[in-house]
Every structure is written in structure tokens, then in C-alpha cells.
Amino acid sequence: MRAWILPPRSIPVAVFICLVGAEAPAPVAQAAEQITDFCRTRVDRADALDNPSRHAWNLFMNLMHPAKDPAEERGMPDCSKRIGTRGTTAVFETWRLARTEVFLANGAEPPVWEDLTLPSGDLGTTPAEEKLVSAHEVEPPAAISFDDEEGQSIFAGRGGIGETRMNRSTYDFIRNKCLYSLDGLKRYSKAVLEGRKPPINFPVESIETKSVWLEFTPEAVARGDHLNYYNITKDGKTYGLTSFHVLTKDVPNWFWATFHHKNAPPNKFERPDTHGQPTDLAGTVWANYVLGGTQIDFTEPTGKPVPLSDHFIEFRSRTRLA
């Protein structure tokens, strides 16, 4: 089983067409139909420092790509499908779910990455129907009151689902170093203090995600509001992905990026997107999500804190952690 490892430098993809004799070249449309690999967004680790907004969007393109069936190859993209293909599950959701697949009761050792016996949570899908908001509709509709103490007009109160997932590199490091239990963490810390082990340092390929899903009201579902969100159906209720954090070890102090649905309320703790949304997302449900900012340092040279936060994940949502 191969791990999905982000390459250290971008790898150009070229398509070579050999023309035999004087035969006329194929029309552009026909050549386009021959493309079978849609995993064309490459992640350049140097962008984490040089162009963090571009790095964040390239990560987003990879993590939100349709996933293979986990039984076939867990945590890997299905390169035969375009990003945003209806009815598909994003790659990040086929990673290990922290609460039920990593940090187990009584500090039990979790199984190998490929094992699918533990509960992996309810997987989301891109809407099977189409009702996408225009890319120009950035401001939330006036009918949505995110500050209402009882909830929002399209969401059922502040309740929802929060989850943390990790890719294979992160998971294998935690499992191999026995960091999945309090006892294991204590033993490792003692060994570090005694000089028998180095301080914890995750591999550069390590990635972790944090996401929040809010429940739609029945009225919102009847109107089709949920079709503007990547969503989950659980116990007869529908939840939409409202916020998404991604953390990578691309830099020693970790690279942070946060995304949210464009209908989220204003948040003064965001940072500007200097790259812009990739054009490949146009016409897909992922076009409804925006970059809320990136972070590679937590303080300025003067010592002033560098804040980065999401409206729901950090301080507004009341979620059941998964």
C-alpha cells in the first residue's frame, strides 16, 4: 500500500501527442476527452513560505478531490473523477477519525491504517442535485441571522458535528511512537527529558483537518439550501460543512489554513487571500467556499500575536466533537 505523499516540488504534467505521417491533429475537444488523470494540482512545499495562499488552495484541491473507495485504497484520490463530481466523498473524509479510530478507550492500540473495522463517522458527499450560488454572491443573505441566540434561519440552533481527521503520515507516526494514550505520552515525555528520545517531530508529509458541520432546518432542506454545501445525512438530519481547518508539517512550526462557506458571518480574525480561488472549482459546490487565511507564525517580530480564527470552529459553534 503506498502512502499519499505530497511532493517537495511541483511536478509538471505534459501530454505528448505523436502525429504519424501527414495525418491532421485531433480537434482540441477530442484531445480533452482523452484526459483520464484529474489529479493535476501539485503541491509545492516551498509555497508554504513563498505563497501561502496558493499553498492553501492547492491543499484544498487535493483534500476535496473525490476519494477512492477506502476498501480499495484508503485516503487516496480517485483520479478518474473531477473535483466536485456529484455524489462523491472528499479525500480528507476517508482519513482516520481521531475520536473513534485513533484515541481509543483505555488507551488501546489502534489498528493499522488499512483496517476498516472501527467506526469512521458519517461520510459527506457533494450534492447529487445542482443549486449552486453565484460566485458573485459573497455576502450572506439578510434572512440568515448568525447572532440569533436560538440559532440561524437555515440552521437548527448552534448544534452540529465537529470532527478531527489525520492522514496516514500523521496516523502512523502517532501509532508507531505509542502517542495514542496518556500513558504512552508520559513514557515518551520521560524518555525525552532523560535524553533517550528526541522531541516529538512529525514527518513533513503529516496533515490534520478539523471541520464543523451544522444541522439544517427542515424548511432549509425543503428550499434546497443544503445543495449549496458539501453535506452529510445522519439519522434523518442533514448537516452542511461550514468550516474547515487544515494543518500541515510543510514548515517546522506547522502551516495553518482555514476555509469556510461564503455565507459565514464576518470575522475580524481572518487574513487576506492573496491568490484567489482556483478556476477548476467553478460550477462545483466547492466554489461556495473561501479561504479565511493562512498562518506560519504566531507572533510578529515585535512580539505582537498574529491571530487567525474561524467563526464556528473557535468561538461560535456548539458542536459534538467526533
N, C-alpha and C positions, 0 to 999 in steps of 0.2 A: 504493500500500500504506500503510495507516495504522498508526501505532505504537500499542501498548497503553500508554497513559499514565495514571498514577494521578491523579485529580482533586485539586486543592488543598483542596477542602472536600467534605464528604459531600453527595451529591445525592439527595434524597428521590424515591422512585418511587411514583406514585399510579396507581391503576386506576379510571377513571371509567366507571360503568355508566349508560347513558341508558335510562330507562324510558319507554315510549311508551303514552300513554293510561292505562287502568286495569289494564294487564297486570301480573300478580303478578311480583315479583322472582324471579330464578333461585335455586334452592337453593344453599347455600354450597358443597356438594360439586361441583356443576356449574360454579360460578364458578372453583373451584380448578383444574378440568381445563383451563380456558382459558388458564392461565398458560403462556407459551411462553418467557419470558426468566428463566432461573435464575441469571443473573449479578447477584444482588441485593445482594451485600455490597459496600458502598462504602468506600473507604479515605480517611480524613480525615487529612491530613498533620499537622494540629495535635495529633493523638493521640500522635504520636511523643514529644512532651514532656509533654502533659497526662495521657495514659492509655496508657503504653507497652505494657501487657499487652493491652489491647483492640486497639491498633495491630498488634501481632504476630499476633493471631488473625485480624484482617481480612486481613492479608497472606497468612496461611496459607490462608484460604478462597479467595483469588484464585489463588494459586500452585498449589494442589492441585485446582483445578477441572478437569474434563475438557477436553482441548485439541482444537482443530480439527486436521484433517489438515494437517501442515506444508506439503504441496504446495498446499493451498488458501490458507492464511494462517498463516505460521509464528509461533509464540509467542502465539497468541490463544486465548481460551476458546471452547468450544462451548456457547453459552448455551441450547441446546435440551436439554441434559442436566443433571441434578442432580449436585452434588458427590458423589463416592463411587459413581457408576454403575458397575456391574460391567464389567470388561474394558476400561476406559478408561485413557488415559495422562494424567498431570498436566501442566498448562501449563508448569511450570518445566523439564520434561524436553525440551520442544521448543525451548528456547533454545540458544544456541551453547555447545558443549562446548569448554572452554579449551584442552585439550591438542591436540585434533585439528582444531579449527575456528577457532582464534584465533591461538595462538602456534605457528606452523608451522616446519618445518625450514628452516634457513639464513635465518631472518627473512623469509620470503616474505610478500608482502601477502595477507591473507585476502580472499575474495570478498565481494560484497555480501550483506546479511542474508538475502535470499530464496534465495540459491544453496544447493542441497542436495547438491552433488557430493562434499563432504568427509564423512568418517565422523563420525556424530553420536552414536555409542555405542549400547548396547542400551537400549531404552526399557522402563520398567516399566509395570505395569498393576495396577489394582485386581483383587483375586481374583475369578475367574469363579464360584467357589463361595462359599458362606457358612459361616463358622465364626468368628463374632466373639466376642471375650472380653467378658464383662460389664463395664460401665463401673465397677463397684464393685471389680473385681479389679485393684487398683493395684500391689500388691506382686508381685515376680517369684516364680514357683513355686520351691519349695525345691530341686527337681531341677536347676535351672539354676545352674551354678557358674561365674560370670563370672571368678573369680580363678584357675581351674584353668590351670596353665602350658600344658597341651595344648589348651586351648580350652573350649568350653561344651558342655553336653549336647545342645543343639539346633543349635549352630553348629559347622562343621568347622574347628576351630582359630581362629586370630586373622586368617586371611586374608580378603580381601574385595575390594571395589571402592570407590574414593573418586573423586569427580568434582566439578569446579567448572564452573558454568554461568553465563551472563550474559544479561540481557535486551537488547533491541535498543538502548536508550539507551546502556547501558554499551558494547556492542559497537561501535556507530557512532562513539562518542567515541574509543575506542582505535584504530579503523581510520582515522578521519579525521585524527587527530593523529599517526599513524605510531608509536604506542606499542606495537606488536606485536612489536618486535625490540629487541635490546640496542643496536644502532646507532641506532635511532630514539629510544630513551630517552636515550642520550648526547647526541644532537643537541638534543633538546628541553631537557634539563637545561642545556646550554651556553647556549641561547638565553634561558632564564630568568635565569641568572647575569649575562648581558650586557644584560638589560633589554629584550630583543626580544620576549619572550613572557611571559604571566602564568603563575604557578604552576599546576600541574595541579589542575583543579577540575571534577569530573564533574557532569553535569546532575542536577537534583533527581529526575528520573524513573529514575535508574540503580539497578539491583538486581543482586546477585550471590548465588548459592546455593552451598553446599558440602554434600555429602551422603556418607554412608558406608553401604555395603551389605555384609552378612556372609552367607557361604555356609551354608546349612542342611545338616545331615547327611541322608543318605538316610532314616534312621529318623524324623527330624523331619518330612520331607516325607510319609512314609507315614502318620504320625499326623495330618497336616493342620495342623501348627503354622505352616506358611508362610502359611496362609489368614488369619492374624491380622495379616499385614504387607502393605504395598504391596511388590510383589516383581518381580524380573527373572529370566528364564530365559536362561542363557548357556552355550553349549557343553554342554548337557545337565545343567547345575547350576542350582540355584535360590538366589537371594540375596534377603534381606529388607532393606528400608530401616530402619536402626536409629537414625540420627541425621541432623539436618538443620539447617543454619545459613542464615539469610537476612540479607543486609546491604543497606541502602538508603541513599540520599543525602537522606532526608527531613529530616535535620538536618545542619549543616555538618560535624560530626565523625563522621558516619555513625550510623545506627541499626542495632543488632545484636539479633538474637533467635535462640534456639536451641531446637529441638524434638527429642524423642526418643521411641522406643517406650516404653510404660509398663513393659515388662519389663526395661528397663535397670537396672543396679545403682544403689544410692545414690551421690550425687555431692555432696560438700560445696561445690562451686563453682557451684551453681545459685542462682537467685534466685526469690522467690515470684511466683506467678501471681495477680495481684490482680483479674483479670477472669473467668476461668473459660472452659472450652471452649464454643464455640457449640453451641446445641441442634440446628442443622442437620446436625451431624456424627453425631448419634445413629443407631445402626443401620448405620453405614458403617465401613469399615476404618480411616478416619481418626479414629474415636473411640478408637482404641488409641494415639494419640499425645498427648503432653502438652507443655506449654510449660516449658522448662527455665530460662527467664529472658530478660530484655532488658537492654540496656546502651546508654547515650548518653554516658556519661562514663567515663573510665578511672581517674580518681582522685577522692577526696573532697576537699572544700575544705582539709582538713588535710594533703593530700598522700598519704594512705593509698591504696594501689591498690584498685581495685574489680574483683575477679576474676569472670569468667564463663566456664565451660568445659563441655565435653561429655565424657562418659566415654570415648567411642570416637574422636571426631574429633581431640581434642587430645593425649591421652596414653595411650590403652589399645590402640587398634586398630593392626594392621599391614596396611595396605591398599595395593593397587596403584593409584596415582593415575592418573586418566583426565582 
